[in-house]
Amino acid sequence: MSEDPVLTNPDHYSVVFENDHVRVLEYVDQPGDRTTMHAHPGQRDVHAERPSRRRLYSEDGRSRDVELSSGTAGWLPAQRHAGHNVGPGETHVIFVELKQPRPAAEAALGPTTRS
């Protein structure tokens, strides 16, 4: 069984863009909506389009609340969880998933720039 959130929770996740290096997902839900257990196997960037409050459930049943302000951007590790919109408004988030981690030597140099 796939744990890809686009397949496990198609009402909430959609692919906005994809190539050999990244996959961009859009996530939208309403207050009270829940997702089933799914995986984000790689590291990813997250950008909150709207303020939101969510409860994330790990495989062992533990939970933690996450609150994001509109415009918040961050970096998330790989993880497996289910989620619940416990806030008063819609959740709207953009994820940029890396398909392959950057090699250590390249990462040490920082971002690539062009002259």
NUMIFI-631638 format. One record per residue (C-alpha): residue number from 1; residue in one letter; x, y, z. Coordinates in Angstrom, 3 decimals, padded with zeros to 6 digits. Layout:
# NUMIFI-631638
NUM|a|X|Y|Z
...
# end
This chain:
# NUMIFI-631638
1|m|000.000|000.000|000.000
2|s|001.337|003.432|-000.936
3|e|002.003|006.018|001.751
4|d|002.305|008.859|-000.756
5|p|000.040|011.625|000.615
6|v|-001.232|012.441|-002.883
7|l|-002.584|008.874|-003.097
8|t|-003.653|008.375|000.536
9|n|-005.291|011.803|000.896
10|p|-006.149|013.054|-002.618
11|d|-008.845|015.417|-001.312
12|h|-006.125|017.434|000.447
13|y|-002.822|016.960|-001.437
14|s|-002.175|017.734|-005.097
15|v|000.960|017.881|-007.226
16|v|001.581|021.414|-008.495
17|f|004.918|020.734|-010.224
18|e|007.311|017.804|-010.576
19|n|010.625|017.097|-012.288
20|d|013.649|014.837|-011.663
21|h|014.790|016.934|-008.698
22|v|011.720|018.183|-006.815
23|r|008.017|017.652|-006.338
24|v|005.856|020.590|-005.268
25|l|002.693|019.715|-003.356
26|e|-000.218|021.896|-002.343
27|y|-002.135|020.933|000.804
28|v|-005.556|022.394|001.646
29|d|-008.061|021.362|004.314
30|q|-010.903|022.773|006.399
31|p|-011.380|022.924|010.192
32|g|-011.983|019.423|011.562
33|d|-010.534|017.642|008.499
34|r|-008.172|014.714|009.143
35|t|-005.670|012.860|007.023
36|t|-004.834|009.183|007.172
37|m|-001.329|007.990|008.058
38|h|001.081|008.874|005.243
39|a|004.794|009.423|004.686
40|h|007.007|012.264|003.597
41|p|010.145|010.205|002.883
42|g|012.485|013.044|001.991
43|q|013.429|016.384|003.405
44|r|011.204|019.224|002.328
45|d|010.592|022.928|002.533
46|v|007.222|024.114|003.798
47|h|005.544|027.470|003.180
48|a|002.297|028.409|004.942
49|e|-000.027|030.368|002.694
50|r|-002.481|030.934|005.568
51|p|-002.258|030.764|009.359
52|s|-003.128|027.292|010.624
53|r|-003.192|025.068|013.696
54|r|-002.760|021.318|013.238
55|r|-002.334|018.269|015.431
56|l|000.109|015.694|014.035
57|y|-000.074|012.046|015.162
58|s|002.964|009.774|015.010
59|e|002.815|006.030|014.381
60|d|002.959|005.298|018.119
61|g|-000.097|007.479|018.787
62|r|001.719|010.453|020.283
63|s|000.570|013.862|019.104
64|r|001.949|017.351|018.908
65|d|000.324|020.612|017.939
66|v|001.866|022.794|015.231
67|e|000.870|026.378|014.590
68|l|002.009|028.250|011.482
69|s|001.609|031.943|010.758
70|s|000.858|033.094|007.233
71|g|004.104|033.366|005.283
72|t|006.035|031.007|007.586
73|a|008.698|029.039|005.741
74|g|010.753|026.194|007.173
75|w|012.618|022.962|006.606
76|l|011.172|019.630|007.711
77|p|012.814|016.226|008.081
78|a|011.398|013.029|006.602
79|q|008.475|011.761|008.672
80|r|005.370|009.591|008.812
81|h|002.208|010.959|010.427
82|a|-001.502|011.666|010.252
83|g|-002.887|015.171|010.723
84|h|-005.951|016.971|012.031
85|n|-006.929|020.611|011.439
86|v|-007.690|021.774|015.004
87|g|-007.750|025.471|014.126
88|p|-010.576|027.827|013.267
89|g|-009.602|028.233|009.606
90|e|-008.453|026.546|006.428
91|t|-004.935|025.093|006.228
92|h|-003.118|026.009|002.997
93|v|000.516|024.905|002.713
94|i|003.006|024.442|-000.133
95|f|005.655|021.694|000.210
96|v|008.781|021.450|-001.938
97|e|010.086|017.894|-001.631
98|l|013.656|017.075|-002.638
99|k|013.816|013.792|-004.527
100|q|017.524|013.305|-003.794
101|p|019.518|014.880|-001.002
102|r|022.281|017.238|-002.061
103|p|025.739|015.642|-001.870
104|a|027.592|016.666|001.310
105|a|030.343|018.501|-000.619
106|e|027.787|020.529|-002.569
107|a|025.739|021.291|000.547
108|a|028.890|022.571|002.291
109|l|029.399|025.126|-000.482
110|g|025.952|026.598|000.038
111|p|023.478|027.644|-002.640
112|t|024.511|027.633|-006.255
113|t|024.885|031.065|-007.835
114|r|025.464|032.060|-011.437
115|s|027.505|035.025|-012.623
# end
